[in-house]
């Protein structure tokens, strides 16, 4: 008993080393997001700058929103007639896919204590795909591992949007096509899901429902119909998919 | 036309509120103490793979399949990602290799 207490207090006195270990474990997983977020964040920073908003505004929006498509929508709304109710509704619709992320992570995010409000705050496409596909390595707690993934991604996004706003005009390196890094990330994480045989039907359902929705509703309206199709198919096929 | 600072701040907060509503909704519906229904546990198991499929399609939504270049760049780059990943299973190599090829195709070959 005494030994147990001793070892516990010993561990409690070394928070820094465990935080360092968690960052070391989380960082490699976030490198693709680092690339993607710096570029996308910069694109956002440039866009909002050309609409007449300086670096303080870019920073504010990235800190409080932390959402790619949401912030690009936000810039459009800032240059239109003032309509806060419409802004709220459009934002909910554009970001509706996040609802499924939360639904998927209800179990995984239980019992994570103080970290959880921040984990939910920062649940972007990219954070979700990493968190839902990866388990922490031995010796790293789930809370620390997922916290650092979320926090690093948040930092990348903020840094990217500030950089873009300040220095967007000075970039001479041709970055056309670098946003493919996020497509590649999702492809790799899809393959990681595919490794488990029981995930395969759901993966195929996701692709087919999204493709059908794209064909029927077009590129700008594909997400919500695709979510409905996916939900209906998954629930309807539950008996087959569960086995 | 540019909104005044107060209006701008309100719009930004509204967008942020919309984002956060979509992220919090499931956690508000099923708080920590509440036991998760079987159907929610089931969705938690199958949704990640389905959503990853949706995200891949979402990233390709602007590809013109019916007119030139018929998505050739994306197909080649994704094929590269898949082959690299099956070969080495190194996430950074797969993503970096596919992205580098895509940039080369879009900037040089199909420019």
Interface residues (C-beta under 8 A of the other chain):
Chain A: X28 X29 X31 X32 X35 X51 X52 X53 X57 X60 X61 X64 X65 X66 X67 X70 X71 X73 X74 X77 X78 X79 X82 X84 X85 X87 X88 X89 X90 X91 X92 X94 X95 X96 X97 X98 X99 X100 X101 X102 X103 X104 X105 X106 X107 X108 X109 X110 X111 X116 X120 X121 X123 X125 X128 X129 X132 X133 X174 X176 X177 X178 X180 X181 X182 X183 X184 X185 X186 X187 X188 X189 X190 X191 X193 X194 X198 X199 X200 X201 X202 X203 X204 X205 X206 X207 X208 X209 X210 X211 X214 X219 X222 X223 X226 X227 X230 X231 X234 X235 X238 X241 X242
Chain B: X1 X2 X3 X7 X8 X9 X10 X11 X12 X13 X14 X15 X16 X17 X18 X19 X20 X21 X22 X23 X24 X25 X26 X27 X30 X32 X36 X39 X40 X41 X42 X43 X44 X45 X46 X47 X48 X49 X50 X51 X52 X53 X54 X55 X56 X57 X58 X59 X60 X61 X62 X74 X77 X78 X81 X82 X85 X86 X91 X92 X94 X95 X98 X99 X102 X103 X105 X106 X107
